[in-house]
Amino acid sequence: MTRVLIITGDPIGARMAGPAIRAWNMALHLATDNDVVLLTTTNLESVEAPFQVRRVAPGDNAQFNELERWAEVIVFQGHAMDQFEVLRTTSTIIVADIYDPMHLEMLEQGRELPRATWQMRVSTATRVLNQQLAFADFFLCASERQRMFYLGQLASLGRINPSTYDTDPDLERLIAVAPFGLNAVAPEHRHPALKGVVPGVAVTDKVILWGGGLYNWFDPKTLIRAVADLVKRRDGVRLYFLGTRHPGVDTMGIVGESVALARDEGVLDSAVFFNADWVDYADRENFLVEADAGVSTHFAHIETTFSFRTRILDYLWAHLPMVVTDGDSFAELVARENLGVVVPAGDVVALSEALERVLFDESFAESARKNLARVAETFTWARTLAPLAEFVRDPHHAADYPANRKNTGSLNTRSLTGGSKPYGFRHDLSMAWHHLRHSGPRATMAKLARRLFRRR
């Protein structure tokens, strides 16, 4: 048995979002044959699990160092390497789960911020990700598109070199595709949750489900306009946004803008409904089973190109015919496997017609459901996490170890940030506020003091 520490920066509990769900299933899958600890750096509720679950606040090096000494393999997402100093010097085998290109995501997430703050956050995300790419022994990404993208970044950091290439010219032992997965057991309808429960949604209505949060890089406005158009010619169409209050992310401006648009279009709480909170992870299957179609609409930009929309996996799981915007890897899958309809970004008419077809053309929907059942089998967690399970069975440092660890220390700030230095008083205040919200005052002051001390 290998001792495995898995780290997520998302809250763990009844209400979990994508990163925590992924980390949870990693722990669940690996715990069958290994000794596993799942760690969150934010909030932890009481949960039952066949593995240990811990919370360690960012910067609490005393607690974290104990786990680092225990672990034989450390798997992490997000900012963990920036939050715990020992991860930047450890000799433990490191797996970086980079399924979320956070520097590209921050380009959209930071749009509402002042330019200097936006620049700082993108630079920080770039620096943190480059540090991981320079340091880790093995990488997991979500798609072949992402793999090609990250190979370019790895090459620019010197990780594609004679040592890593010599016996592994495809670099499969350096970076592998491990998509987000789904439960092998089909969802069950345990109790009514949507139809006949939400005021304004009848048992006989056709429900379109938006199966995740509302963020700036999505395009719910075109969707709302398309539904407002569709209800003019079809009765009983309902759009339900499953979650607007992410358990670990501040509510973004697009939420209020979407509610306002639905009100202006005259469809708020008559054809378009917003869940004001976040559905429990274990309860979401009731909503999925009651829905008639799944939808995901987004803009055409770089974040879309390399994204992996985890909500699509829930649609696959529930065999929900779907309508999605073109531009990402899932749109290619939907089109190739006939799982629904792919529409151009921002096209209200095309989206309205696609929703009508998926909801009311029963032969088309039935064909899509059969294809969904077939494709879903290829996305079970056991299959998607196979590269991680195989690596943990025979964990090893990268072929260029220890040079990769030594080089990390010599990389200058400019090379790690893409040319913009993220440090400064504004940055310190922003990070202090982040840690104060998620870690408490004691850990926050310790983190800020160390940063200021290092600068001197």
C-alpha positions as CSV (number, residue, x, y, z in Angstrom):
1,M,0.0,0.0,0.0
2,T,1.2,3.5,-0.9
3,R,0.7,6.4,1.5
4,V,-1.1,9.0,-0.6
5,L,-1.9,12.6,0.4
6,I,-4.5,14.4,-1.8
7,I,-4.9,18.1,-1.5
8,T,-7.7,20.4,-2.6
9,G,-8.4,24.0,-2.0
10,D,-12.2,23.6,-2.2
11,P,-14.5,23.0,0.7
12,I,-15.4,19.3,1.5
13,G,-18.8,18.4,2.8
14,A,-22.4,18.0,1.7
15,R,-22.1,20.8,-0.9
16,M,-19.0,20.3,-3.1
17,A,-18.0,21.8,-6.4
18,G,-15.8,20.4,-9.2
19,P,-12.3,20.5,-7.6
20,A,-13.5,18.9,-4.3
21,I,-15.6,16.3,-6.2
22,R,-12.6,15.3,-8.2
23,A,-10.3,15.1,-5.2
24,W,-12.9,13.2,-3.3
25,N,-13.2,10.6,-6.0
26,M,-9.5,10.3,-6.3
27,A,-9.4,9.5,-2.6
28,L,-12.3,7.1,-2.9
29,H,-10.7,5.3,-5.9
30,L,-7.2,5.1,-4.5
31,A,-8.3,4.1,-0.9
32,T,-9.2,0.6,-2.2
33,D,-5.5,-0.4,-2.4
34,N,-3.7,2.5,-0.6
35,D,-3.6,4.4,2.6
36,V,-5.1,7.8,1.7
37,V,-5.5,11.2,3.4
38,L,-7.7,13.8,1.8
39,L,-6.8,17.3,2.9
40,T,-8.7,20.6,2.3
41,T,-7.2,24.0,2.9
42,T,-10.6,25.7,3.3
43,N,-13.7,24.4,5.0
44,L,-14.4,20.8,6.2
45,E,-17.7,19.5,7.4
46,S,-18.1,16.2,9.1
47,V,-18.2,13.5,6.5
48,E,-18.1,9.7,6.4
49,A,-15.4,8.3,4.2
50,P,-13.2,5.1,3.8
51,F,-10.1,7.4,4.2
52,Q,-8.9,10.1,6.5
53,V,-10.2,13.6,5.9
54,R,-8.2,16.6,7.3
55,R,-8.2,20.3,7.2
56,V,-5.0,22.3,7.3
57,A,-5.0,26.1,6.9
58,P,-2.7,27.6,4.3
59,G,0.6,28.5,6.0
60,D,0.1,26.0,8.9
61,N,3.5,24.4,8.2
62,A,3.7,22.5,11.5
63,Q,0.6,20.4,10.7
64,F,1.3,20.1,7.0
65,N,4.9,19.0,7.5
66,E,3.7,16.1,9.5
67,L,1.6,14.9,6.6
68,E,4.4,15.6,4.1
69,R,6.8,13.3,6.1
70,W,4.1,10.6,6.2
71,A,3.2,10.6,2.5
72,E,5.0,8.7,-0.2
73,V,3.0,10.4,-2.9
74,I,1.4,13.9,-2.8
75,V,-1.4,14.7,-5.3
76,F,-2.6,18.3,-5.3
77,Q,-4.6,20.9,-7.2
78,G,-4.5,24.7,-7.2
79,H,-2.3,26.7,-4.9
80,A,-1.0,24.1,-2.4
81,M,2.6,24.5,-3.5
82,D,2.4,28.2,-2.9
83,Q,0.6,27.7,0.5
84,F,3.0,25.2,2.1
85,E,6.8,25.9,2.0
86,V,7.8,22.3,2.3
87,L,6.1,21.4,-1.0
88,R,8.8,23.5,-2.7
89,T,11.7,21.6,-1.2
90,T,10.3,18.1,-0.5
91,S,11.9,14.9,-1.9
92,T,8.4,13.2,-1.8
93,I,7.0,12.2,-5.2
94,I,4.7,14.9,-6.4
95,V,1.7,14.6,-8.8
96,A,0.2,17.9,-10.0
97,D,-3.4,17.8,-11.0
98,I,-3.6,20.6,-13.6
99,Y,-7.0,19.8,-15.1
100,D,-8.0,23.4,-14.5
101,P,-5.9,25.9,-16.4
102,M,-6.3,28.5,-13.7
103,H,-4.3,31.2,-15.4
104,L,-6.7,31.1,-18.4
105,E,-9.7,30.9,-16.1
106,M,-8.4,34.0,-14.2
107,L,-8.4,36.0,-17.5
108,E,-12.2,35.7,-17.4
109,Q,-12.7,35.6,-13.6
110,G,-10.8,38.8,-13.1
111,R,-12.6,40.9,-15.7
112,E,-14.7,42.8,-13.2
113,L,-11.6,43.9,-11.1
114,P,-9.5,47.0,-11.6
115,R,-6.8,46.4,-14.2
116,A,-3.9,46.3,-11.8
117,T,-5.7,43.7,-9.6
118,W,-6.7,41.7,-12.6
119,Q,-3.1,41.7,-13.9
120,M,-1.8,40.7,-10.5
121,R,-4.1,37.7,-10.2
122,V,-3.4,36.4,-13.7
123,S,0.4,36.8,-13.0
124,T,0.0,35.0,-9.7
125,A,-1.9,32.1,-11.2
126,T,0.7,31.9,-14.0
127,R,3.6,31.9,-11.5
128,V,1.9,29.2,-9.3
129,L,1.2,27.0,-12.3
130,N,4.7,27.4,-13.8
131,Q,6.2,26.5,-10.4
132,Q,4.2,23.2,-10.4
133,L,5.1,22.4,-14.0
134,A,8.8,23.0,-13.2
135,F,8.7,20.9,-10.0
136,A,6.3,17.9,-10.1
137,D,7.1,14.4,-11.1
138,F,3.8,13.6,-12.9
139,F,0.9,15.6,-14.3
140,L,-2.7,15.0,-14.9
141,C,-4.8,17.0,-17.3
142,A,-8.4,16.7,-18.5
143,S,-8.2,16.3,-22.3
144,E,-5.9,15.9,-25.3
145,R,-6.3,19.6,-26.0
146,Q,-5.0,20.4,-22.6
147,R,-2.2,17.9,-22.9
148,M,-0.9,19.6,-26.1
149,F,-1.2,23.0,-24.4
150,Y,0.7,21.9,-21.3
151,L,3.4,20.2,-23.3
152,G,4.2,23.6,-24.7
153,Q,4.4,25.1,-21.3
154,L,6.6,22.2,-20.0
155,A,8.9,22.6,-23.0
156,S,9.3,26.3,-22.2
157,L,10.3,25.5,-18.7
158,G,12.9,22.9,-19.8
159,R,10.9,19.8,-18.7
160,I,11.0,18.2,-22.1
161,N,14.7,17.3,-22.1
162,P,16.9,14.3,-22.9
163,S,16.2,12.7,-19.5
164,T,12.4,12.8,-19.8
165,Y,12.5,12.0,-23.6
166,D,15.0,9.2,-23.8
167,T,12.9,6.3,-22.8
168,D,9.5,8.0,-23.1
169,P,9.4,9.8,-26.4
170,D,5.6,10.3,-26.2
171,L,6.0,11.7,-22.7
172,E,3.2,9.6,-21.3
173,R,5.1,9.0,-18.1
174,L,5.3,12.7,-17.6
175,I,1.8,13.9,-18.4
176,A,-1.4,11.9,-18.8
177,V,-5.0,12.6,-19.7
178,A,-7.3,11.9,-16.7
179,P,-10.7,13.5,-17.3
180,F,-13.3,14.3,-14.7
181,G,-15.3,11.2,-14.2
182,L,-18.8,10.0,-13.2
183,N,-20.2,7.4,-10.9
184,A,-20.5,3.9,-12.4
185,V,-23.9,3.5,-10.6
186,A,-26.8,5.2,-12.4
187,P,-28.5,8.1,-10.7
188,E,-31.6,7.3,-8.7
189,H,-34.7,9.4,-8.2
190,R,-34.9,9.3,-4.4
191,H,-37.5,12.1,-3.9
192,P,-39.1,14.9,-5.9
193,A,-36.8,17.9,-6.1
194,L,-37.8,20.0,-9.1
195,K,-41.0,19.2,-11.0
196,G,-44.0,19.8,-8.8
197,V,-41.7,21.1,-6.0
198,V,-40.3,24.4,-7.3
199,P,-43.2,26.9,-7.5
200,G,-44.0,27.5,-11.2
201,V,-42.5,24.1,-12.4
202,A,-45.3,21.6,-13.1
203,V,-44.8,17.8,-13.3
204,T,-45.7,17.9,-17.0
205,D,-43.2,20.7,-17.9
206,K,-40.1,20.2,-20.0
207,V,-37.1,21.2,-17.9
208,I,-33.7,22.4,-19.2
209,L,-31.1,22.1,-16.5
210,W,-28.1,24.3,-16.1
211,G,-26.1,21.9,-14.0
212,G,-23.5,24.0,-12.2
213,G,-22.5,27.5,-11.1
214,L,-22.8,30.8,-12.9
215,Y,-19.4,32.3,-13.7
216,N,-18.2,35.1,-15.9
217,W,-16.8,32.8,-18.6
218,F,-20.3,31.3,-19.3
219,D,-23.0,32.9,-21.4
220,P,-26.3,32.5,-19.6
221,K,-27.7,35.6,-21.2
222,T,-28.0,34.1,-24.7
223,L,-29.6,31.1,-23.1
224,I,-32.2,33.2,-21.2
225,R,-33.0,35.1,-24.5
226,A,-33.4,31.8,-26.3
227,V,-35.8,30.4,-23.7
228,A,-37.8,33.6,-23.8
229,D,-38.0,33.1,-27.6
230,L,-38.9,29.4,-27.3
231,V,-41.8,29.9,-24.8
232,K,-43.5,32.1,-27.3
233,R,-44.2,29.0,-29.5
234,R,-44.0,26.2,-26.9
235,D,-45.9,25.9,-23.6
236,G,-44.4,24.3,-20.5
237,V,-40.7,25.0,-21.2
238,R,-38.7,25.7,-18.0
239,L,-35.0,26.6,-17.5
240,Y,-33.6,25.9,-14.0
241,F,-30.1,27.1,-12.8
242,L,-29.0,24.5,-10.3
243,G,-26.6,26.6,-8.3
244,T,-25.6,30.3,-8.1
245,R,-23.8,30.4,-4.7
246,H,-20.6,28.3,-5.1
247,P,-19.5,27.0,-1.7
248,G,-15.9,28.3,-2.2
249,V,-16.1,31.2,-4.7
250,D,-17.5,34.7,-4.3
251,T,-20.7,35.2,-6.3
252,M,-19.9,36.9,-9.6
253,G,-21.6,39.8,-11.3
254,I,-23.1,37.5,-14.0
255,V,-25.5,36.1,-11.5
256,G,-27.2,39.4,-10.8
257,E,-27.1,40.3,-14.5
258,S,-28.8,37.1,-15.5
259,V,-31.6,37.5,-12.9
260,A,-32.1,41.1,-14.2
261,L,-32.2,39.9,-17.8
262,A,-34.8,37.2,-17.0
263,R,-36.9,39.8,-15.3
264,D,-36.6,42.2,-18.3
265,E,-37.6,39.4,-20.7
266,G,-40.6,38.7,-18.6
267,V,-39.6,35.1,-17.8
268,L,-38.2,35.2,-14.3
269,D,-40.0,32.7,-12.1
270,S,-42.3,31.8,-14.9
271,A,-40.0,30.1,-17.4
272,V,-36.5,30.8,-15.9
273,F,-35.7,29.9,-12.3
274,F,-32.6,30.4,-10.2
275,N,-31.7,28.3,-7.2
276,A,-30.4,30.9,-4.8
277,D,-28.0,28.5,-3.1
278,W,-26.1,25.3,-4.0
279,V,-27.6,21.8,-4.3
280,D,-26.0,19.1,-2.0
281,Y,-23.7,16.8,-3.9
282,A,-25.7,13.7,-3.0
283,D,-29.0,15.4,-3.9
284,R,-28.1,16.6,-7.4
285,E,-29.1,13.2,-8.9
286,N,-32.8,14.0,-8.1
287,F,-32.6,17.1,-10.2
288,L,-30.8,15.4,-13.0
289,V,-33.3,12.5,-13.3
290,E,-36.2,14.9,-13.4
291,A,-34.7,17.1,-16.1
292,D,-35.3,16.6,-19.8
293,A,-32.2,18.3,-21.2
294,G,-28.9,19.6,-20.1
295,V,-27.3,22.9,-21.3
296,S,-24.0,24.7,-21.2
297,T,-23.4,27.9,-23.0
298,H,-20.2,29.9,-23.1
299,F,-18.3,32.6,-25.0
300,A,-15.7,32.0,-27.7
301,H,-12.3,32.7,-26.1
302,I,-9.1,31.0,-24.9
303,E,-10.6,29.8,-21.6
304,T,-13.2,27.9,-23.6
305,T,-10.7,26.3,-25.9
306,F,-8.9,24.5,-23.1
307,S,-11.7,24.1,-20.6
308,F,-13.3,20.9,-19.4
309,R,-16.9,21.6,-18.3
310,T,-17.5,19.1,-15.4
311,R,-21.2,19.6,-15.5
312,I,-21.3,17.8,-18.8
313,L,-20.3,14.6,-16.9
314,D,-23.5,14.9,-14.9
315,Y,-25.5,15.1,-18.1
316,L,-23.7,12.0,-19.4
317,W,-24.4,10.3,-16.1
318,A,-28.1,11.0,-16.2
319,H,-28.3,10.3,-20.0
320,L,-29.6,13.9,-20.6
321,P,-29.6,15.0,-24.2
322,M,-27.8,18.3,-24.3
323,V,-27.3,21.6,-26.1
324,V,-23.9,23.1,-25.8
325,T,-21.9,26.0,-27.3
326,D,-19.2,25.1,-29.8
327,G,-15.5,25.7,-29.0
328,D,-14.4,23.2,-26.3
329,S,-13.5,19.5,-26.3
330,F,-17.0,18.5,-25.1
331,A,-18.6,20.2,-28.0
332,E,-16.5,18.0,-30.2
333,L,-17.7,14.9,-28.3
334,V,-21.4,15.9,-28.4
335,A,-21.2,16.4,-32.2
336,R,-19.1,13.3,-32.9
337,E,-21.2,10.9,-30.8
338,N,-24.6,12.6,-31.4
339,L,-25.3,13.4,-27.8
340,G,-27.4,16.5,-28.6
341,V,-26.9,19.7,-30.5
342,V,-23.9,22.0,-30.8
343,V,-24.6,25.7,-31.5
344,P,-22.5,28.7,-32.4
345,A,-21.6,31.1,-29.5
346,G,-24.0,33.9,-29.0
347,D,-26.6,32.7,-31.5
348,V,-30.1,33.1,-29.9
349,V,-32.1,31.7,-32.8
350,A,-29.9,28.6,-33.2
351,L,-30.0,28.0,-29.5
352,S,-33.8,28.4,-29.3
353,E,-34.2,25.9,-32.2
354,A,-31.7,23.4,-30.7
355,L,-33.6,23.5,-27.4
356,E,-36.9,22.9,-29.2
357,R,-35.5,19.9,-31.0
358,V,-34.0,18.3,-28.0
359,L,-37.1,18.8,-25.9
360,F,-39.8,18.0,-28.5
361,D,-38.3,15.7,-31.1
362,E,-38.7,12.5,-29.3
363,S,-37.0,10.3,-31.8
364,F,-34.0,12.6,-31.8
365,A,-33.9,12.6,-28.0
366,E,-34.3,8.9,-27.7
367,S,-31.4,8.3,-30.1
368,A,-29.3,10.8,-28.1
369,R,-30.1,9.0,-24.8
370,K,-28.9,5.7,-26.3
371,N,-25.6,7.3,-27.4
372,L,-25.2,8.9,-24.0
373,A,-25.6,5.6,-22.2
374,R,-22.8,4.1,-24.4
375,V,-20.4,7.1,-24.0
376,A,-21.0,7.4,-20.3
377,E,-19.4,4.0,-19.8
378,T,-16.0,5.4,-21.0
379,F,-16.1,8.2,-18.4
380,T,-16.5,6.3,-15.1
381,W,-14.0,7.3,-12.4
382,A,-12.3,3.9,-12.6
383,R,-11.5,4.6,-16.2
384,T,-10.6,8.3,-16.0
385,L,-8.4,7.9,-13.0
386,A,-6.6,4.8,-14.3
387,P,-3.4,6.8,-15.1
388,L,-3.3,8.0,-11.5
389,A,-4.0,4.5,-10.1
390,E,-1.3,3.1,-12.3
391,F,1.2,5.7,-11.2
392,V,0.5,5.2,-7.5
393,R,1.0,1.4,-7.9
394,D,4.6,2.2,-9.0
395,P,5.4,5.7,-7.9
396,H,8.6,7.2,-9.1
397,H,10.3,10.6,-9.6
398,A,10.4,12.1,-13.0
399,A,13.3,11.1,-15.2
400,D,14.9,14.5,-14.7
401,Y,14.8,14.4,-10.9
402,P,16.5,16.0,-9.0
403,A,17.4,18.5,-11.7
404,N,13.7,19.7,-11.9
405,R,13.7,20.4,-8.2
406,K,17.0,22.3,-8.3
407,N,15.9,24.3,-11.4
408,T,12.8,25.4,-9.6
409,G,14.8,27.3,-7.1
410,S,16.9,29.0,-9.8
411,L,13.9,30.1,-12.0
412,N,13.5,33.8,-11.6
413,T,10.3,35.6,-10.9
414,R,10.0,36.9,-14.5
415,S,10.2,33.5,-16.0
416,L,7.6,32.1,-13.6
417,T,5.0,34.9,-14.2
418,G,5.3,35.4,-17.9
419,G,7.0,38.7,-17.4
420,S,5.0,40.4,-14.7
421,K,6.2,40.5,-11.1
422,P,3.2,39.7,-8.8
423,Y,4.6,41.0,-5.5
424,G,3.8,44.3,-3.9
425,F,1.7,45.9,-1.2
426,R,-1.5,45.5,-3.2
427,H,-0.8,41.8,-3.7
428,D,-0.1,41.3,0.0
429,L,-3.4,43.0,1.0
430,S,-5.3,40.9,-1.5
431,M,-3.7,37.6,-0.3
432,A,-4.2,38.6,3.3
433,W,-7.9,39.1,2.6
434,H,-8.2,35.7,0.9
435,H,-6.5,33.9,3.8
436,L,-8.5,35.8,6.4
437,R,-11.7,34.6,4.8
438,H,-10.7,31.0,4.5
439,S,-8.1,30.4,7.2
440,G,-8.7,32.8,10.1
441,P,-6.6,35.7,11.5
442,R,-3.8,33.7,13.1
443,A,-2.8,31.9,9.9
444,T,-3.3,35.1,7.9
445,M,-0.9,37.1,10.0
446,A,1.7,34.4,9.9
447,K,1.5,34.1,6.1
448,L,1.7,37.9,5.7
449,A,4.6,38.2,8.1
450,R,6.6,35.5,6.2
451,R,6.0,37.3,2.9
452,L,7.1,40.6,4.2
453,F,10.1,39.1,6.0
454,R,11.3,37.3,2.8
455,R,11.2,40.6,0.9
456,R,13.5,42.1,3.4
